[in-house]
């Protein structure tokens, strides 16, 4: 027992890599703040970004400056350049506020990756940090399982038939839980301390179950693609197959009850009982997977490495995984019916649909066709790239172009693809920088998986699976915009790069960086990081202040306007505070102040629709019919599909004098109706 405790004692491992302590602090902050809503609102992930950037500054100043491996240098340069280029794009962005927020988000991604990739890790110290990450996500996972186990009303947790909370977007939820599951699978398959392998199973199964409850088509396809890539490209196929079988076979027992949840959520008033039953099956499947993982670890602990019994266990795992795959395929075919040529052609054609195929009786989102509106999103993003191929239209400047040339009933803020986003908004320069980050990470995964160290192989499978899932699923959805979740992926990717072996010609002792070269890189990097800390803090404070203004607005409208003005002073780019001031001023009847606020919003974001509409409404209220018509026509020009602008223009043309308060009340009532609408919102389909 004493020898075993020495194996898992993290003290020597952290001492071998002093950077591990600040890395763990950053990860814990990111996980805690990312659990609600996946780290999407800046209000949540802002403090974690500031902490991560400050920890990186401290590490750059205090830790030894040894030469980095080439993969680390290239990858850090790529993602740092991507963040800086996002900031530069503010200069030519129509919506500078959106570009500024995108810059803050990618700066967090870059700082997190640099903190984990800049300093060398041994495979075992990297495994320690990765295990802590996995266990942290496991705590979030089990918290969600127990919440669902005790829930009495499932409505706050589900959107229609799909798990929504705690992430807040079903497809991002599928990715969040999927990332945790693949981290767990990596630990299960690693020839490492048995408690780590058991812990991996304890995280992987419930996380996979929660991911399945999200009923995300893109998520499940990405999961399948990652499984294939792990088995096809990473060494140790039999071992990896066994790890996947240890998780997959028990999970298969829970799948029928998990599928029942979707039907119950739509049709059964007592759906909570079905959710409880599914969570009970999930817990049972987890215990079975933990038993399998413990048995596998015990066999390997007692049987020497050359013994053929080890090979038999691995082969059995591969056969078990093949059985799981066959059962899943047969169940899918039984559920959707035979896949004929006509059905396949219809499914492919449905991808280009601008509307969502409704879920019929006996169906769920997984079997309701491939329509999602994404083809329209990608088409608009590609049009942006064709228009500005070198530098793009500016980070996160997508909504304006979709309002102008998009089709269908949606107005998405993002193109639902990291590749299309990069090409359309950051151009070829951004694409090259993104590839300069992704390619070294993938090379590092392959090198680490091919090494002899079992800890390194476990890190490669776990982190490689999580990174691949984020990248593949993010190719058909908006995952990069979830800063907290993306930072977790960047962290484990950094662990792979920092612990991957160099090429044989570079296997000699790593020298210290030259003083001159180190200073030329280090001090400018510190200056940029401090600038990022300052800007992130200001944006976070602005968002918090604006949220405070919204909360007190019903009782203290004048005080709320003062708060909104404070928020505006903290963020010189965003038009959100101006639009809030305009709305509050309308509610108080101060139309002159409202007009001034919406003019400021228009100056900050000349592509925005809202200021044009309200400037037209206010002009009408003030008796200036000609100006009202001019602003409303401008609104229609930037958003030809917008029915509100056309309706208001018709009313003004008919010599009606608009009342801003009545128009605002109509809009608020419409918004409340949308919130209470039981039908699924288009943006949640995937």
C-alpha positions as CSV (number, residue, x, y, z in Angstrom):
1,X,0.0,0.0,0.0
2,X,2.8,2.4,0.8
3,X,4.4,1.8,-2.6
4,X,1.0,2.4,-4.3
5,X,0.6,5.7,-2.4
6,X,4.0,6.8,-3.5
7,X,2.9,6.1,-7.1
8,X,-0.1,8.4,-6.9
9,X,1.4,11.1,-4.6
10,X,1.2,14.3,-6.6
11,X,4.0,16.0,-4.7
12,X,7.0,14.7,-6.6
13,X,5.1,15.1,-9.9
14,X,4.3,18.7,-9.2
15,X,7.9,19.3,-8.1
16,X,9.1,17.9,-11.4
17,X,7.0,20.4,-13.2
18,X,6.6,23.6,-11.1
19,X,4.1,25.0,-13.6
20,X,1.6,22.4,-12.5
21,X,0.4,24.4,-9.5
22,X,-0.7,27.5,-11.4
23,X,-2.1,25.2,-14.1
24,X,-4.3,23.5,-11.6
25,X,-5.4,26.8,-10.1
26,X,-6.4,28.1,-13.5
27,X,-8.2,24.9,-14.4
28,X,-10.2,24.8,-11.2
29,X,-11.3,28.4,-11.8
30,X,-12.3,27.6,-15.4
31,X,-14.3,24.5,-14.5
32,X,-16.1,26.2,-11.6
33,X,-17.0,29.2,-13.7
34,X,-17.8,27.2,-16.9
35,X,-20.2,24.7,-15.3
36,X,-23.1,27.1,-15.6
37,X,-23.9,27.8,-19.3
38,X,-20.6,26.2,-20.5
39,X,-18.7,29.4,-19.9
40,X,-20.6,31.3,-22.6
41,X,-21.5,34.6,-20.9
42,X,-18.6,36.9,-20.4
43,X,-19.9,37.7,-16.9
44,X,-19.0,34.1,-16.0
45,X,-15.7,33.4,-17.7
46,X,-14.2,36.9,-17.4
47,X,-12.7,36.3,-13.9
48,X,-11.2,33.0,-15.0
49,X,-9.7,34.7,-18.0
50,X,-8.1,37.4,-15.8
51,X,-6.7,34.8,-13.4
52,X,-5.3,32.6,-16.2
53,X,-3.6,35.6,-17.9
54,X,-2.1,36.8,-14.6
55,X,-0.9,33.3,-13.7
56,X,0.8,33.2,-17.1
57,X,2.5,36.6,-16.4
58,X,3.8,35.3,-13.1
59,X,5.0,32.1,-14.6
60,X,6.8,34.0,-17.4
61,X,8.6,36.2,-14.8
62,X,9.4,33.6,-12.2
63,X,9.9,30.2,-13.8
64,X,13.1,29.0,-15.5
65,X,13.2,30.1,-19.2
66,X,14.2,26.9,-21.0
67,X,14.0,26.6,-24.7
68,X,10.7,25.3,-25.9
69,X,10.2,22.3,-28.2
70,X,9.5,23.3,-31.8
71,X,5.9,22.1,-31.7
72,X,5.3,24.2,-28.6
73,X,6.7,27.3,-30.2
74,X,4.7,27.0,-33.4
75,X,1.4,26.1,-31.6
76,X,1.7,29.0,-29.2
77,X,2.6,31.4,-32.0
78,X,-0.4,30.2,-34.0
79,X,-3.0,30.6,-31.3
80,X,-1.5,33.9,-29.9
81,X,-1.4,35.2,-33.5
82,X,-5.0,34.2,-33.9
83,X,-6.0,36.2,-30.8
84,X,-4.0,39.2,-31.8
85,X,-5.4,39.2,-35.4
86,X,-8.9,39.1,-33.9
87,X,-8.0,42.2,-32.0
88,X,-6.6,43.9,-35.1
89,X,-9.8,43.1,-37.0
90,X,-11.7,45.5,-34.7
91,X,-10.3,48.2,-37.0
92,X,-12.4,47.1,-40.0
93,X,-15.4,45.6,-38.2
94,X,-18.8,47.1,-38.5
95,X,-19.7,45.7,-35.1
96,X,-16.6,46.6,-33.1
97,X,-18.2,45.5,-29.9
98,X,-18.7,41.9,-31.2
99,X,-15.1,41.9,-32.5
100,X,-13.8,43.2,-29.1
101,X,-15.6,40.4,-27.2
102,X,-14.3,37.8,-29.7
103,X,-10.8,39.1,-29.0
104,X,-11.3,38.7,-25.3
105,X,-12.5,35.2,-25.8
106,X,-9.7,34.1,-28.1
107,X,-7.2,35.8,-25.8
108,X,-8.4,33.6,-23.0
109,X,-8.0,30.6,-25.3
110,X,-4.4,31.6,-26.2
111,X,-3.4,32.4,-22.6
112,X,-4.7,29.1,-21.4
113,X,-2.9,27.1,-24.1
114,X,0.3,29.0,-23.5
115,X,0.1,28.4,-19.8
116,X,-0.1,24.6,-20.4
117,X,2.2,24.3,-23.4
118,X,5.0,26.7,-22.7
119,X,6.8,24.7,-20.0
120,X,8.0,21.1,-20.3
121,X,6.0,18.3,-18.6
122,X,6.9,14.8,-18.0
123,X,4.2,12.4,-19.1
124,X,3.4,11.6,-15.5
125,X,3.2,15.2,-14.4
126,X,0.9,15.9,-17.4
127,X,-1.2,12.9,-16.4
128,X,-1.6,14.3,-12.8
129,X,-2.9,17.6,-14.2
130,X,-5.2,15.9,-16.7
131,X,-6.6,13.6,-14.0
132,X,-7.4,16.6,-11.8
133,X,-9.2,18.1,-14.8
134,X,-11.1,15.0,-15.4
135,X,-12.1,14.6,-11.7
136,X,-13.2,18.3,-11.7
137,X,-15.4,17.7,-14.7
138,X,-16.6,14.5,-13.0
139,X,-17.8,16.5,-10.0
140,X,-19.9,18.7,-12.3
141,X,-21.2,15.6,-14.1
142,X,-22.3,13.9,-10.9
143,X,-23.8,17.1,-9.6
144,X,-26.0,17.1,-12.7
145,X,-26.9,13.4,-12.4
146,X,-28.0,13.8,-8.8
147,X,-29.9,17.0,-9.6
148,X,-31.8,15.1,-12.3
149,X,-32.3,12.1,-9.9
150,X,-34.1,14.4,-7.5
151,X,-35.9,16.7,-9.9
152,X,-39.7,17.0,-9.7
153,X,-40.3,19.4,-12.6
154,X,-38.2,18.7,-15.6
155,X,-39.2,21.9,-17.5
156,X,-36.3,24.0,-16.2
157,X,-33.8,21.3,-17.2
158,X,-35.1,20.3,-20.7
159,X,-35.9,22.1,-23.8
160,X,-38.7,20.2,-25.5
161,X,-37.2,16.7,-25.4
162,X,-33.5,17.5,-25.0
163,X,-31.3,18.2,-22.0
164,X,-30.6,21.9,-21.8
165,X,-29.1,22.7,-18.4
166,X,-26.7,23.4,-16.9
167,X,-24.9,24.4,-20.2
168,X,-27.9,26.3,-21.6
169,X,-27.6,25.2,-25.3
170,X,-28.3,21.5,-26.2
171,X,-25.5,21.1,-28.7
172,X,-22.9,22.8,-26.5
173,X,-24.1,20.6,-23.7
174,X,-23.5,17.5,-25.9
175,X,-20.0,18.7,-26.6
176,X,-19.3,19.6,-22.9
177,X,-20.3,16.2,-21.6
178,X,-18.6,14.5,-24.6
179,X,-15.3,16.2,-23.8
180,X,-15.5,14.9,-20.2
181,X,-16.3,11.4,-21.4
182,X,-13.3,11.2,-23.7
183,X,-11.0,12.4,-20.9
184,X,-12.4,9.6,-18.8
185,X,-11.9,7.0,-21.5
186,X,-8.2,8.0,-21.8
187,X,-7.7,7.3,-18.1
188,X,-9.5,4.0,-18.3
189,X,-7.2,2.8,-21.1
190,X,-4.0,4.1,-19.6
191,X,-1.7,1.6,-17.9
192,X,-1.6,3.9,-14.9
193,X,-2.6,3.7,-11.2
194,X,-5.8,1.7,-10.8
195,X,-7.7,4.5,-8.9
196,X,-7.2,6.8,-11.9
197,X,-8.6,4.2,-14.2
198,X,-11.6,3.6,-12.0
199,X,-12.1,7.4,-11.7
200,X,-12.0,7.6,-15.5
201,X,-14.9,5.1,-15.8
202,X,-16.8,7.0,-13.0
203,X,-16.6,10.1,-15.2
204,X,-16.9,8.7,-18.7
205,X,-20.2,6.8,-18.4
206,X,-22.4,9.5,-16.7
207,X,-20.9,12.2,-18.9
208,X,-21.6,10.1,-22.0
209,X,-25.2,9.5,-20.8
210,X,-25.7,13.3,-20.3
211,X,-24.3,14.0,-23.7
212,X,-26.8,11.4,-25.2
213,X,-29.7,13.1,-23.4
214,X,-28.9,16.3,-25.4
215,X,-30.0,14.4,-28.5
216,X,-27.5,16.2,-30.7
217,X,-27.1,14.8,-34.1
218,X,-23.8,16.7,-34.6
219,X,-22.6,15.6,-31.2
220,X,-23.2,11.9,-31.9
221,X,-21.7,12.0,-35.3
222,X,-18.6,13.7,-33.8
223,X,-18.4,11.1,-31.1
224,X,-18.4,8.3,-33.7
225,X,-15.8,10.1,-35.8
226,X,-13.5,10.5,-32.8
227,X,-13.9,6.8,-31.9
228,X,-12.9,5.9,-35.4
229,X,-9.9,8.3,-35.4
230,X,-8.6,6.9,-32.1
231,X,-8.8,3.3,-33.3
232,X,-7.4,4.1,-36.8
233,X,-4.6,6.6,-36.1
234,X,-3.3,6.1,-32.6
235,X,-1.0,3.2,-31.6
236,X,-2.3,0.6,-29.1
237,X,-5.5,-0.1,-31.0
238,X,-6.4,-3.1,-29.0
239,X,-5.9,-1.3,-25.7
240,X,-7.9,1.7,-26.9
241,X,-10.7,-0.6,-28.1
242,X,-10.8,-2.2,-24.7
243,X,-11.1,1.1,-23.0
244,X,-14.0,2.1,-25.3
245,X,-15.7,-1.2,-24.6
246,X,-15.3,-0.8,-20.8
247,X,-17.3,2.4,-21.1
248,X,-19.5,1.5,-24.0
249,X,-20.9,-1.9,-23.0
250,X,-22.3,-0.7,-19.6
251,X,-23.6,2.5,-21.2
252,X,-25.5,0.4,-23.8
253,X,-27.6,-1.0,-20.9
254,X,-28.8,2.6,-20.0
255,X,-29.5,3.7,-23.6
256,X,-33.1,2.5,-23.7
257,X,-34.0,4.4,-20.6
258,X,-32.2,7.5,-21.9
259,X,-34.2,7.3,-25.1
260,X,-37.4,7.1,-23.1
261,X,-36.7,10.5,-21.5
262,X,-37.2,12.4,-24.8
263,X,-40.6,10.8,-25.4
264,X,-41.6,11.4,-21.8
265,X,-40.5,15.0,-21.9
266,X,-42.8,15.7,-24.9
267,X,-45.8,13.6,-24.0
268,X,-45.8,12.4,-20.4
269,X,-46.9,14.8,-17.6
270,X,-45.1,12.5,-15.2
271,X,-41.8,12.8,-17.1
272,X,-39.8,13.2,-13.9
273,X,-40.2,9.5,-13.1
274,X,-38.7,8.6,-16.4
275,X,-35.8,10.9,-15.8
276,X,-35.2,9.3,-12.4
277,X,-35.3,5.8,-14.0
278,X,-32.8,6.9,-16.6
279,X,-30.4,8.3,-14.0
280,X,-30.8,5.1,-12.0
281,X,-29.7,3.0,-15.0
282,X,-26.9,5.5,-15.6
283,X,-25.6,5.0,-12.0
284,X,-25.8,1.2,-12.4
285,X,-24.0,1.3,-15.7
286,X,-21.3,3.5,-14.1
287,X,-20.8,1.0,-11.3
288,X,-20.4,-1.8,-13.8
289,X,-17.9,0.1,-15.8
290,X,-15.9,0.9,-12.7
291,X,-15.9,-2.9,-11.9
292,X,-14.6,-3.7,-15.4
293,X,-11.9,-1.0,-15.1
294,X,-10.8,-2.3,-11.7
295,X,-10.7,-5.9,-13.0
296,X,-8.7,-4.9,-16.1
297,X,-6.3,-2.9,-13.9
298,X,-6.0,-5.9,-11.5
299,X,-5.1,-8.3,-14.3
300,X,-2.4,-6.0,-15.6
301,X,-1.1,-5.4,-12.2
302,X,-0.7,-9.2,-11.5
303,X,0.2,-10.4,-15.0
304,X,3.6,-9.5,-16.4
305,X,3.7,-7.5,-19.6
306,X,5.0,-10.3,-21.9
307,X,2.3,-12.7,-20.7
308,X,-0.1,-13.7,-23.6
309,X,-3.1,-13.3,-21.2
310,X,-2.7,-9.6,-21.5
311,X,-3.1,-9.9,-25.3
312,X,-6.2,-12.0,-24.8
313,X,-7.8,-9.3,-22.6
314,X,-7.0,-6.7,-25.2
315,X,-8.5,-8.8,-28.0
316,X,-11.6,-9.5,-25.9
317,X,-12.0,-5.7,-25.5
318,X,-11.7,-5.2,-29.2
319,X,-14.4,-7.9,-29.9
320,X,-16.6,-6.3,-27.2
321,X,-16.3,-2.9,-28.9
322,X,-17.2,-4.5,-32.2
323,X,-20.3,-6.0,-30.6
324,X,-21.2,-2.6,-29.2
325,X,-20.9,-1.0,-32.6
326,X,-22.9,-3.7,-34.3
327,X,-25.7,-3.4,-31.7
328,X,-25.8,0.4,-32.0
329,X,-25.9,0.2,-35.8
330,X,-28.7,-2.4,-35.7
331,X,-30.7,-0.4,-33.2
332,X,-30.3,2.7,-35.3
333,X,-31.5,0.9,-38.4
334,X,-34.4,-0.6,-36.6
335,X,-35.4,2.8,-35.3
336,X,-35.1,4.7,-38.6
337,X,-36.0,1.9,-41.0
338,X,-34.1,0.8,-44.1
339,X,-31.7,3.4,-45.7
340,X,-32.8,3.5,-49.3
341,X,-31.2,5.6,-52.1
342,X,-34.2,7.9,-52.1
343,X,-34.1,8.4,-48.3
344,X,-30.4,9.1,-48.5
345,X,-30.9,11.6,-51.3
346,X,-33.8,13.3,-49.3
347,X,-31.6,13.5,-46.2
348,X,-28.8,15.2,-48.2
349,X,-31.2,17.6,-49.8
350,X,-32.6,18.4,-46.4
351,X,-29.2,19.8,-45.3
352,X,-29.9,22.8,-47.5
353,X,-33.3,23.4,-46.0
354,X,-33.8,26.8,-44.4
355,X,-36.4,25.4,-42.0
356,X,-36.4,22.6,-39.4
357,X,-38.1,19.3,-40.0
358,X,-40.7,18.8,-37.2
359,X,-40.3,15.9,-34.9
360,X,-43.2,13.5,-35.5
361,X,-44.8,11.0,-33.3
362,X,-42.5,8.2,-32.3
363,X,-39.5,10.2,-33.5
364,X,-36.8,12.2,-31.7
365,X,-34.2,14.8,-32.9
366,X,-31.8,12.0,-33.8
367,X,-34.2,10.5,-36.4
368,X,-35.9,13.6,-37.7
369,X,-33.8,14.3,-40.7
370,X,-30.7,16.5,-41.2
371,X,-32.4,19.8,-41.8
372,X,-31.0,22.5,-39.5
373,X,-30.5,25.7,-41.5
374,X,-26.7,25.4,-41.3
375,X,-26.2,25.4,-45.0
376,X,-27.6,28.9,-45.1
377,X,-25.2,30.0,-42.3
378,X,-22.2,28.5,-44.1
379,X,-23.2,30.1,-47.4
380,X,-23.3,33.5,-45.8
381,X,-19.9,32.9,-44.1
382,X,-18.4,31.7,-47.4
383,X,-19.8,34.9,-49.1
384,X,-17.9,36.9,-46.5
385,X,-14.7,35.1,-47.3
386,X,-15.2,35.7,-51.1
387,X,-15.8,39.3,-50.4
388,X,-12.8,39.8,-48.1
389,X,-10.5,36.8,-48.6
390,X,-7.3,38.2,-47.0
391,X,-8.5,39.6,-43.7
392,X,-12.2,38.8,-43.4
393,X,-15.0,41.1,-42.3
394,X,-14.0,41.2,-38.6
395,X,-14.2,38.8,-35.7
396,X,-17.8,37.7,-34.9
397,X,-19.2,40.1,-37.5
398,X,-21.7,37.6,-38.9
399,X,-25.2,38.7,-37.9
400,X,-25.2,41.8,-40.1
401,X,-24.5,39.9,-43.3
402,X,-27.0,37.2,-42.4
403,X,-29.7,39.8,-41.8
404,X,-28.8,41.2,-45.2
405,X,-28.5,38.2,-47.4
406,X,-29.6,35.2,-45.3
407,X,-32.8,33.2,-45.8
408,X,-35.2,31.5,-43.4
409,X,-36.6,32.6,-40.1
410,X,-33.4,32.7,-38.1
411,X,-30.9,35.5,-37.3
412,X,-27.9,33.7,-35.9
413,X,-24.9,35.5,-34.4
414,X,-22.4,32.9,-35.5
415,X,-21.9,30.7,-38.6
416,X,-21.9,27.4,-36.7
417,X,-18.5,26.4,-37.9
418,X,-15.0,27.3,-36.7
419,X,-13.6,26.9,-40.2
420,X,-16.2,29.1,-41.9
421,X,-16.0,31.6,-39.0
422,X,-12.3,31.9,-39.4
423,X,-12.3,32.2,-43.2
424,X,-15.2,34.7,-43.4
425,X,-14.3,36.8,-40.4
426,X,-10.5,36.6,-40.2
427,X,-9.6,35.6,-43.8
428,X,-6.7,33.6,-45.0
429,X,-4.5,35.2,-42.4
430,X,-6.7,33.9,-39.6
431,X,-6.9,30.4,-41.3
432,X,-3.1,30.1,-41.5
433,X,-2.8,31.1,-37.8
434,X,-5.5,28.6,-36.8
435,X,-3.8,25.8,-38.7
436,X,-0.5,26.8,-37.1
437,X,-2.1,25.9,-33.8
438,X,-4.1,22.8,-34.7
439,X,-1.5,20.9,-36.7
440,X,1.2,20.9,-34.0
441,X,-1.3,19.7,-31.5
442,X,-2.3,16.8,-33.7
443,X,1.3,15.9,-34.3
444,X,2.0,16.0,-30.6
445,X,-0.9,13.7,-29.9
446,X,0.5,11.2,-32.4
447,X,4.0,11.4,-31.0
448,X,2.9,11.0,-27.4
449,X,0.6,8.1,-28.2
450,X,3.5,6.3,-30.0
451,X,5.8,6.7,-27.0
452,X,6.6,4.0,-24.4
453,X,5.5,5.8,-21.3
454,X,2.0,4.5,-20.3
455,X,1.2,7.9,-18.7
456,X,2.0,9.7,-21.9
457,X,-0.3,7.3,-23.9
458,X,-3.1,7.9,-21.5
459,X,-2.7,11.7,-21.9
460,X,-2.6,11.4,-25.7
461,X,-5.8,9.4,-25.9
462,X,-7.7,11.5,-23.4
463,X,-6.6,14.9,-24.6
464,X,-6.5,13.9,-28.3
465,X,-10.1,12.6,-28.0
466,X,-11.3,15.8,-26.3
467,X,-9.5,18.1,-28.8
468,X,-10.8,16.1,-31.8
469,X,-14.3,16.1,-30.5
470,X,-14.3,19.9,-29.9
471,X,-12.8,20.5,-33.4
472,X,-15.1,18.1,-35.3
473,X,-18.3,19.1,-33.5
474,X,-17.2,22.7,-33.7
475,X,-17.0,22.4,-37.5
476,X,-20.8,22.2,-37.6
477,X,-21.7,24.2,-34.5
478,X,-20.7,27.3,-32.5
479,X,-18.4,25.8,-29.8
480,X,-15.4,28.2,-30.0
481,X,-17.8,30.9,-28.7
482,X,-18.1,28.9,-25.4
483,X,-14.9,30.4,-23.9
484,X,-15.0,28.2,-20.7
485,X,-15.4,24.9,-22.5
486,X,-12.9,25.9,-25.2
487,X,-10.3,26.9,-22.5
488,X,-10.6,23.4,-21.0
489,X,-9.8,21.9,-24.4
490,X,-6.9,24.3,-24.9
491,X,-5.5,23.3,-21.5
492,X,-5.5,19.5,-22.2
493,X,-4.1,20.2,-25.7
494,X,-1.3,22.2,-24.1
495,X,-0.5,19.3,-21.8
496,X,-0.1,17.1,-24.9
497,X,2.3,19.5,-26.6
498,X,4.3,20.1,-23.5
499,X,4.8,16.4,-22.8
500,X,5.2,15.0,-26.3
501,X,8.7,13.7,-27.1
502,X,11.0,15.6,-29.5
503,X,12.3,14.0,-32.6
504,X,15.4,11.8,-32.0
505,X,17.7,14.5,-33.2
506,X,16.3,16.8,-30.6
507,X,16.3,14.4,-27.7
508,X,19.3,15.9,-26.0
509,X,19.0,18.0,-22.9
510,X,16.9,21.1,-23.5
511,X,19.1,24.3,-23.2
512,X,18.1,27.5,-21.6
513,X,16.9,30.2,-24.0
514,X,19.4,32.9,-24.8
515,X,18.9,36.0,-22.6
516,X,18.5,38.4,-25.6
517,X,16.0,36.2,-27.5
518,X,14.1,35.4,-24.3
519,X,13.7,39.0,-23.4
520,X,12.7,40.0,-26.9
521,X,9.8,37.5,-26.7
522,X,9.0,37.5,-23.0
523,X,8.6,41.2,-22.2
524,X,6.4,42.0,-25.2
525,X,4.3,38.9,-24.3
526,X,3.9,40.1,-20.7
527,X,2.9,43.6,-22.0
528,X,0.2,42.1,-24.3
529,X,-1.0,39.9,-21.4
530,X,-1.4,42.8,-19.1
531,X,-3.3,44.7,-21.8
532,X,-5.5,41.7,-22.1
533,X,-6.1,41.6,-18.3
534,X,-7.0,45.3,-18.3
535,X,-9.4,45.0,-21.2
536,X,-11.0,41.8,-20.0
537,X,-11.5,43.4,-16.6
538,X,-13.1,46.4,-18.1
539,X,-15.4,44.4,-20.3
540,X,-16.4,42.2,-17.4
541,X,-17.1,45.2,-15.2
542,X,-19.2,46.7,-18.0
543,X,-21.3,43.5,-18.4
544,X,-21.8,43.3,-14.6
545,X,-22.9,47.0,-14.5
546,X,-25.2,46.6,-17.4
547,X,-26.8,43.5,-15.8
548,X,-27.2,45.5,-12.5
549,X,-29.0,48.2,-14.5
550,X,-31.4,45.7,-16.0
551,X,-32.2,44.2,-12.6
552,X,-33.1,47.6,-11.0
553,X,-34.8,49.0,-14.1
554,X,-38.4,48.1,-13.1
555,X,-38.2,50.0,-9.8
556,X,-35.5,52.6,-10.4
557,X,-35.4,53.5,-14.1
558,X,-33.4,56.6,-13.6
559,X,-30.8,54.8,-11.5
560,X,-30.7,52.1,-14.1
561,X,-29.9,54.7,-16.8
562,X,-27.0,55.9,-14.7
563,X,-25.8,52.4,-14.3
564,X,-26.0,51.8,-18.1
565,X,-24.0,55.0,-18.7
566,X,-21.3,53.7,-16.3
567,X,-21.3,50.4,-18.4
568,X,-20.9,52.5,-21.6
569,X,-17.9,54.3,-20.1
570,X,-16.2,51.0,-19.4
571,X,-16.5,49.6,-22.9
572,X,-15.9,52.0,-25.7
573,X,-16.8,49.5,-28.4
574,X,-20.1,47.8,-27.5
575,X,-23.4,49.3,-28.4
576,X,-25.3,47.2,-25.8
577,X,-25.2,49.9,-23.1
578,X,-26.5,52.5,-25.6
579,X,-29.4,50.3,-26.6
580,X,-30.2,49.7,-23.0
581,X,-30.2,53.4,-22.3
582,X,-32.5,54.0,-25.2
583,X,-35.0,51.4,-24.1
584,X,-35.0,52.7,-20.5
585,X,-35.4,56.3,-21.7
586,X,-38.4,55.2,-23.8
587,X,-40.0,53.7,-20.7
588,X,-39.5,56.9,-18.8
589,X,-40.8,59.0,-21.7
590,X,-37.5,60.8,-22.3
591,X,-37.5,60.5,-26.1
592,X,-34.7,63.1,-26.6
593,X,-32.4,61.0,-24.5
594,X,-33.5,57.8,-26.2
595,X,-32.8,59.4,-29.6
596,X,-29.3,60.4,-28.4
597,X,-28.6,56.9,-27.1
598,X,-29.7,55.2,-30.3
599,X,-27.6,57.6,-32.4
600,X,-24.6,56.7,-30.3
601,X,-25.5,53.0,-30.8
602,X,-25.7,53.6,-34.5
603,X,-22.3,55.3,-34.5
604,X,-20.7,52.3,-32.7
605,X,-22.3,49.7,-34.8
606,X,-23.3,51.0,-38.3
607,X,-24.6,47.6,-39.3
608,X,-27.1,47.2,-36.5
609,X,-30.8,46.9,-37.1
610,X,-32.2,48.0,-33.7
611,X,-31.0,51.6,-33.7
612,X,-32.4,52.2,-37.2
613,X,-35.8,50.9,-36.1
614,X,-36.0,53.0,-32.9
615,X,-34.7,56.1,-34.5
616,X,-37.6,55.8,-37.0
617,X,-40.1,55.2,-34.2
618,X,-38.9,58.2,-32.2
619,X,-38.8,60.4,-35.2
620,X,-42.5,59.5,-35.9
621,X,-43.4,60.2,-32.3
622,X,-41.7,63.6,-32.6
623,X,-43.8,64.4,-35.7
624,X,-40.9,64.1,-38.2
625,X,-42.6,61.7,-40.6
626,X,-39.9,62.1,-43.3
627,X,-37.1,61.2,-41.0
628,X,-39.1,58.3,-39.6
629,X,-39.5,56.9,-43.1
630,X,-35.8,57.4,-43.9
631,X,-34.7,55.4,-40.8
632,X,-37.2,52.6,-41.3
633,X,-36.2,52.3,-45.0
634,X,-32.6,52.1,-43.8
635,X,-33.6,49.3,-41.4
636,X,-35.3,47.4,-44.3
637,X,-32.1,47.8,-46.4
638,X,-29.9,46.0,-43.8
639,X,-32.6,43.4,-43.0
640,X,-34.9,42.8,-45.9
641,X,-36.6,39.8,-44.1
642,X,-37.5,41.8,-41.0
643,X,-41.2,42.1,-40.8
644,X,-41.3,44.6,-37.9
645,X,-39.5,47.3,-40.0
646,X,-41.9,46.8,-42.9
647,X,-45.0,46.9,-40.6
648,X,-43.8,50.1,-38.9
649,X,-43.0,51.7,-42.2
650,X,-46.5,50.9,-43.5
651,X,-48.0,52.5,-40.4
652,X,-45.9,55.6,-40.8
653,X,-46.7,55.8,-44.5
654,X,-50.4,55.6,-43.6
655,X,-49.8,58.8,-41.5
656,X,-50.0,57.1,-38.2
657,X,-47.9,58.7,-35.4
658,X,-46.1,55.9,-33.6
659,X,-46.0,55.8,-29.8
660,X,-42.6,54.4,-28.7
661,X,-44.0,53.1,-25.4
662,X,-46.7,51.1,-27.1
663,X,-44.3,49.7,-29.7
664,X,-41.9,48.7,-26.9
665,X,-44.7,47.0,-25.0
666,X,-45.8,45.1,-28.1
667,X,-42.2,43.9,-28.6
668,X,-41.9,42.9,-24.9
669,X,-45.2,40.9,-25.1
670,X,-43.9,39.2,-28.3
671,X,-40.7,38.3,-26.5
672,X,-42.5,36.9,-23.5
673,X,-44.7,34.8,-25.9
674,X,-41.6,33.4,-27.5
675,X,-40.0,32.5,-24.2
676,X,-43.2,30.6,-23.2
677,X,-43.6,28.9,-26.6
678,X,-43.5,25.1,-26.1
679,X,-42.2,24.6,-29.6
680,X,-38.4,24.2,-30.0
681,X,-36.5,27.3,-31.0
682,X,-34.7,26.9,-34.3
683,X,-31.3,27.7,-32.8
684,X,-31.4,24.8,-30.5
685,X,-31.6,22.1,-33.2
686,X,-28.5,20.2,-34.1
